[in-house]
């Protein structure tokens, strides 16, 4: 009976370790997926877009050639790259907003109540650090008393 109990404990511990490793793998995979999704939006700099296109296009110029071409390029020719970069930035910001965790109840409460508490605290003291501390404590107390 003792051997069976010991064996069960060992198996249980091994299963817990395996579950922990699987959870870590899943977490890393989720992070990789988020990064890949962000990367799929494309470069957010007109310069990077141009260099990428110049180095992978049909002419396949070197990095130095691409840089000198960008520096010598008039603004009118840069416009399409700037427009594409702005579009990529909008995509990237939309992805970031989608992946953003919603604010907690306390964060929303603080956002709503802190400005009034801070301005009231500034009336009692001229020191901004002290006013911030007083306002933070007042908001925290008010939240806890709900």
TORLODREN-798560 format. One record per residue: residue number from 1; residue in three letters; x, y, z of N, C-alpha, C in turn. Coordinates in steps of 0.1 Angstrom, whole numbers, m for minus. Each point is the difference from the previous one (the first is absolute). Example, Ala and Ser with C-alpha at 12.3 -4.5 7.8 and 13.67 -1.06 7.14 Angstrom:
BEGIN
1;ALA;132;m57;78;m9;12;0;9;12;0 $
2;SER;m4;11;m7;9;11;0;m8;11;8 $
***
This chain:
BEGIN
1;UNK;8;m12;0;m8;12;0;9;13;0 $
2;UNK;11;m1;8;9;11;0;6;3;m13 $
3;UNK;4;m11;m7;7;1;m13;m10;6;m10 $
4;UNK;m13;m4;0;m10;5;m9;m2;15;3 $
5;UNK;m1;4;12;m2;14;4;12;9;m5 $
6;UNK;12;m6;2;12;8;m4;0;1;m15 $
7;UNK;m4;m10;m7;0;0;m15;m11;10;m5 $
8;UNK;m11;0;7;m11;10;m4;5;14;2 $
9;UNK;7;2;11;6;14;3;9;4;m11 $
10;UNK;9;m9;m4;10;3;m11;m7;3;m13 $
11;UNK;m10;m8;m3;m8;2;m12;m7;13;0 $
12;UNK;m6;4;11;m7;12;2;9;12;m2 $
13;UNK;12;m1;6;10;11;m1;5;1;m15 $
14;UNK;2;m11;m6;4;0;m14;m11;6;m9 $
15;UNK;m12;m3;3;m11;6;m8;m1;15;2 $
16;UNK;2;4;13;0;15;3;11;7;m8 $
17;UNK;12;m6;0;12;6;m7;m3;1;m15 $
18;UNK;m6;m11;m6;m3;0;m14;m11;10;m3 $
19;UNK;m10;2;9;m10;10;m3;6;14;1 $
20;UNK;9;2;9;6;13;1;8;4;m13 $
21;UNK;8;m11;m5;7;2;m12;m9;3;m12 $
22;UNK;m11;m7;m1;m10;2;m11;m6;14;1 $
23;UNK;m3;5;12;m5;13;2;10;11;m5 $
24;UNK;13;m2;4;10;9;m4;2;0;m16 $
25;UNK;m1;m12;m6;1;m1;m14;m12;8;m7 $
26;UNK;m12;m2;6;m12;7;m6;1;15;1 $
27;UNK;6;4;11;1;15;3;10;5;m11 $
28;UNK;11;m7;m2;11;5;m9;m6;0;m14 $
29;UNK;m8;m10;m4;m6;m1;m13;m10;12;m2 $
30;UNK;m7;3;10;m10;12;m1;8;13;m2 $
31;UNK;11;1;7;8;12;m2;6;1;m14 $
32;UNK;5;m12;m5;5;0;m13;m11;3;m11 $
33;UNK;m12;m5;3;m11;3;m9;m3;15;m1 $
34;UNK;0;6;12;m3;15;1;11;8;m8 $
35;UNK;13;m4;2;11;6;m6;m1;m1;m16 $
36;UNK;m4;m12;m4;m1;m3;m14;m11;8;m6 $
37;UNK;m11;1;7;m12;8;m4;4;15;m2 $
38;UNK;8;5;10;5;14;m1;9;2;m12 $
39;UNK;9;m10;m2;10;1;m11;m7;m1;m13 $
40;UNK;m12;m7;m1;m7;m1;m13;m5;13;m5 $
41;UNK;m1;10;9;m5;14;m4;10;6;m9 $
42;UNK;12;m3;1;11;5;m9;7;12;6 $
43;UNK;11;4;m6;8;11;5;m8;13;2 $
44;UNK;3;8;11;m8;12;2;8;12;m4 $
45;UNK;12;m2;m6;8;11;m4;2;0;m15 $
46;UNK;m2;12;m6;1;0;m15;14;m4;m5 $
47;UNK;10;4;8;14;m4;m3;1;m15;0 $
48;UNK;m5;m7;11;1;m14;0;m7;m7;m11 $
49;UNK;m11;5;m4;m8;m5;m11;8;0;m13 $
50;UNK;6;12;m2;8;2;m12;12;m9;m1 $
51;UNK;7;m1;11;12;m8;1;m4;m15;m2 $
52;UNK;m10;m4;6;m5;m14;m1;m3;m3;m14 $
53;UNK;m8;9;m7;m4;m2;m14;13;0;m9 $
54;UNK;9;9;3;12;1;m9;9;m12;1 $
55;UNK;1;m6;12;8;m11;2;m6;m14;m4 $
56;UNK;m13;0;m1;m7;m13;m4;m6;1;m14 $
57;UNK;0;12;m5;m6;1;m14;8;m7;m11 $
58;UNK;m4;3;m12;6;m7;m12;15;5;m1 $
59;UNK;3;12;4;14;5;m2;9;m5;11 $
60;UNK;m5;m2;12;7;m5;12;13;8;2 $
61;UNK;m2;12;4;11;9;3;5;m3;14 $
62;UNK;13;4;3;5;m1;13;m6;10;9 $
63;UNK;3;m2;13;m6;9;10;6;14;m2 $
64;UNK;13;1;m2;6;13;m3;m6;8;m12 $
65;UNK;m3;m8;m10;m6;6;m12;m14;5;3 $
66;UNK;m7;m8;7;m14;3;4;0;13;9 $
67;UNK;9;1;9;1;12;9;3;12;m8 $
68;UNK;10;m1;m9;3;12;m8;m11;4;m10 $
69;UNK;m7;m10;m5;m12;3;m9;m11;7;8 $
70;UNK;m2;m4;12;m10;6;9;4;15;3 $
71;UNK;12;2;3;5;13;4;m1;10;m12 $
72;UNK;2;m6;m12;0;9;m12;m14;1;m6 $
73;UNK;m9;m7;5;m14;0;m5;m8;13;3 $
74;UNK;m6;6;m9;m9;12;3;m12;m4;8 $
75;UNK;m6;9;7;m11;m2;9;m12;m6;m8 $
76;UNK;m2;4;m12;m11;m4;m8;0;m16;m2 $
77;UNK;13;m5;m2;1;m14;m2;m1;m8;14 $
78;UNK;2;7;11;m1;m6;13;m15;m2;4 $
79;UNK;m8;8;m5;m14;1;4;m7;m14;0 $
80;UNK;1;m8;m10;m7;m13;0;5;m9;12 $
81;UNK;13;1;3;5;m8;11;m5;5;13 $
82;UNK;m1;14;1;m5;6;13;m15;m4;2 $
83;UNK;m7;0;m11;m15;m4;1;m1;m15;4 $
84;UNK;8;m8;m6;0;m15;4;4;m2;14 $
85;UNK;10;8;5;5;m1;14;m11;5;9 $
86;UNK;m7;10;m3;m11;5;8;m11;m10;1 $
87;UNK;m3;m7;m11;m10;m11;0;4;m11;9 $
88;UNK;13;m4;m1;5;m11;8;0;4;15 $
89;UNK;3;12;3;m1;5;14;m14;m1;5 $
90;UNK;m10;4;m8;m14;m1;4;m4;m15;3 $
91;UNK;5;m9;m9;m3;m14;2;6;m5;13 $
92;UNK;13;4;2;7;m4;12;m7;5;13 $
93;UNK;m4;12;0;m7;6;11;m14;m7;3 $
94;UNK;m7;m4;m11;m12;m7;1;2;m13;7 $
95;UNK;11;m7;m4;3;m13;5;4;1;15 $
96;UNK;8;11;4;3;2;14;m12;3;8 $
97;UNK;m10;8;m5;m12;3;7;m8;m13;2 $
98;UNK;m1;m8;m10;m7;m13;1;5;m9;11 $
99;UNK;14;0;1;6;m9;9;1;6;14 $
100;UNK;m4;12;2;2;7;13;m10;m6;10 $
101;UNK;4;m2;12;m8;m5;10;m9;11;5 $
102;UNK;m13;m3;3;m9;11;5;4;5;13 $
103;UNK;m3;13;3;4;6;13;m8;m6;11 $
104;UNK;7;m1;12;m7;m5;12;m10;10;5 $
105;UNK;m8;m5;9;m10;9;7;7;11;7 $
106;UNK;11;m3;7;7;10;7;6;10;m9 $
107;UNK;6;m4;m11;6;9;m10;m11;10;m5 $
108;UNK;m11;m5;m3;m11;8;m5;m5;10;10 $
109;UNK;m1;m5;13;m4;8;11;10;12;2 $
110;UNK;13;m4;0;11;10;2;0;10;m11 $
111;UNK;m2;m4;m13;0;9;m11;m12;10;2 $
112;UNK;m11;m4;5;m11;8;2;1;10;11 $
113;UNK;6;m5;12;0;8;12;13;7;4 $
114;UNK;11;m4;m7;13;6;4;1;15;m3 $
115;UNK;m4;4;m12;2;15;m3;m6;9;11 $
116;UNK;m12;m3;4;m7;8;10;7;0;14 $
117;UNK;5;m12;3;7;m2;13;13;7;m1 $
118;UNK;7;0;m11;13;6;m1;m1;15;0 $
119;UNK;m10;6;m7;m2;14;1;m4;5;14 $
120;UNK;m8;m8;7;m3;3;14;13;0;9 $
121;UNK;8;m10;m3;12;m1;8;10;11;m3 $
122;UNK;0;5;m12;9;11;m4;m4;13;7 $
123;UNK;m13;1;4;m5;12;7;5;0;15 $
124;UNK;3;m13;5;5;0;14;15;1;1 $
125;UNK;7;m4;m11;15;1;0;5;4;m13 $
126;UNK;11;7;0;6;4;m13;10;m10;m6 $
127;UNK;4;m10;8;9;m10;m4;m8;m11;m8 $
128;UNK;4;m1;m13;m7;m9;m9;2;m15;4 $
129;UNK;11;m4;5;2;m14;5;m9;m3;11 $
130;UNK;m1;9;10;m8;m1;12;m15;m1;m5 $
131;UNK;m4;9;m9;m13;0;m5;m4;m13;m7 $
132;UNK;10;m5;m7;m3;m13;m7;m2;m11;10 $
133;UNK;8;0;10;m1;m10;11;m13;1;7 $
134;UNK;m4;12;3;m13;2;7;m12;m4;m9 $
135;UNK;1;4;m12;m11;m4;m10;m1;m15;m2 $
136;UNK;12;m7;m1;0;m14;m2;m6;m7;12 $
137;UNK;4;4;12;m6;m6;12;m15;3;1 $
138;UNK;m4;12;m3;m15;3;0;m8;m9;m10 $
139;UNK;5;m1;m12;m6;m9;m10;m1;m14;5 $
140;UNK;11;m5;5;1;m14;5;m10;m2;11 $
141;UNK;m1;9;9;m9;m1;12;m15;1;m5 $
142;UNK;m2;8;m10;m14;1;m6;m4;m13;m7 $
143;UNK;10;m6;m7;m3;m12;m7;m3;m11;10 $
144;UNK;8;m1;11;m2;m11;9;m13;2;8 $
145;UNK;m5;12;1;m12;2;8;m13;m2;m8 $
146;UNK;2;m4;m13;m12;m3;m8;m7;m12;5 $
***
